Amino acid sequence: MKSLRMPELGVLGFFDVPDPSPGDGEVLVRTTGLGLFRSEFVPLLRGSDPRTREGDYLYRGFPFEFAADCVGRVAEVGPGVDGVAVGERVTYGGRIAPYAVARASSLVPIADNLTDEEATFPIHVGVVLNGVRKLRIDIGDTAVVIGQGPLGIAAGQSGSATNGPGGPARTGGEPPGRPRRAKKER
């Protein structure tokens, strides 16, 4: 089996790795999709992420094995696992490979009517929601979200939801007040 790895800084490829097998409390998942954010990926390759910067607190050496927010189907259930069935569709954090081992307790079941792409996004939104909750935004508070990508939009929306309809969080570029009308070009 091949897995996405970085044997040394800036060198990236799919390399042979042993086939994984689940241990106690784990499952083997066949990966069908995954979500990667460029903002996570590029710093790892450049060495500006603590996980790939020697001497930093998260550095564990090379080869560095990439992980992602994955979607897949349970292929095998390890000993001591209850409530998870072979064939069940789940999201999980795992390595970028055809198969990955995941803790059964960390799996999130997903509906079959969601695409793989749709199913990977809630994991990231969960991180955003946790951050908004930790900020303890209250009615009348003003929050600034820097970043207009999917997570920035999710942060603005969740802040607005925290404050109720009409709360201070905004996702558009217009200041509060009357919306401006587009001018007709002559």
N, C-alpha and C positions, 0 to 999 in steps of 0.2 A: 504494500500500500504506500502511496505517496502522501506527504504532508508539506504544507507551505512552511519553510524555515529560512532562517538567516544564519548561515554558518559563521559569518563574520560581518562586521558593520558594512552596510550598503550592498551586500551580496544576497540576492533573493532567488529562491527557486523551490521546485517541488523535489523533495528528497525521499528516498526509501526509509520507511520506519516500520517497526514490528506491528503486526495486526494487534489491535487492542482487544482485551477481554475484560468483562466487568468483574469487579470484586464484590465484597460484602457491601450491600446498600447501594450498589451502582447498576446502571443499565448500559448496554451498547446501543448507540443510535446511528442509523444510516442517515447521513446528512443529505438533505434535498435542496437546501438553500441557506444563504447566510447574508448578513448585513455588515458592511464595513463602512466606516466614516473616514474620509480622506484626512480629516484633522487628527485622527488617531494614528493612521498608517504612516504618513509621511514623516512625522517626528521620530518614529521608531527607526525608519530607514536611515535618517540623517544623523542619528545618535543624539538628538536633542531631547529624547524621552528618558526619564530616569531608569527605565528597564533596560536600556541599551547603552547607558553611559557608565563606564567603569568607575567605581568608587562611590556611586550614588546608592541611596538606601534601598532601591528596588532592583538593583543590578544583580543578576544571577548568573551572568556569563553567557557564553555562546556554546552551542547553537541556540538561537532564540526561536521559540516556536510560537507562531502567531495564533491568536484565538479570536473568535468572533461570536456574534449573537446568531445562533444557528436555528434552523428548523429541520426536523427530520421525523423519522418513524422509528419507534423502539424495535430493535432487531433481536435483542436478547436481554433477559432479566437475570441479574446476578442473585446470589443467595441473600436472604434477609430482606427482600424487596416485596412489599405488598401494595396493592392498589394501582399498579402499573402493568399494562398488558402489552404483549408483543403486537406490533402493528399500530399502536396508539401514536397519534401525531402530536408532537411536542416542540416547544422552544427550549433552548438550553445554551449555556456558554460552553463552547468547546473549540478544539483545534480545527484548523482549516484542512480537512481531510475527508475522504469518503465516509469514514466511520470514526466515532469518538465515544469515549466513556464519559458518563455524567452521573453525578449523585442523583439518585431517584428523588430525593427531597427537594432538589433545585429545579425539577422539570415543571413546565407550565403547559397543561394541555391546551390545544388550540382546535378550533372548529375547522372542518374540512372545506367550508365555503370561503375561507381566507386563502389568498395566494401566499406563496412563500415570502414574497417581498413584503406584503402587508403584515405577515405574522412576525417578522423580525423587528419591526418598528416599535411595538409596545415596550420592549425591553429598554430602549433608549428613553422613551417617554417616561417610564417608571423612574429613571434616574433624575430626570427633570422634575417630576412631581415631588420626589423626595427632597430635592433641593429647595423647591418652593415651600414645602411644609416646614423645613428647617428654618427658613427665613422668617416664618410666622408673620406673613403679610396680613395686615388687618384692614378693615374698611377705612378708607380715607388715606391710607399709606400710598406713597408713590414708589414705583419700582422701575428701574431702567434695565432693559434687556439689550445687551450688546451682541449682535449677531442676527442675521436674517435668514439663516438656514432653517431646516426643519426643526431642530431643537430649540432655536431661538423663538420660532413661532409657537412651538408647544409651550415654552416657558411663559410667553406673553398670554397665551390663552388660558393656561392653568392659573396664572396670577389673576387674571380677570375673573375666572370662575371662583377663585378663592374669595374675591371681594364681592361677588354677586354681579348681576347685570349692571352694566354702566360703571364698573369699577375702574380704577385708574390705569390698569394695564392696557396698553394699546399695541396692536401689531402693525398698524399702518404708518406711513410717513407724515400724515397730516396732523397738525396740532389740534387739540380739542377746540370745539366751536363749530361754526357753520361750515359745511363742506364747500370747497370752491368748485365752480363749474369750469369745465374745459372751454377754452376760447376757440372759436371757429377760425381756422386759418383763411386768409384772403388770397 
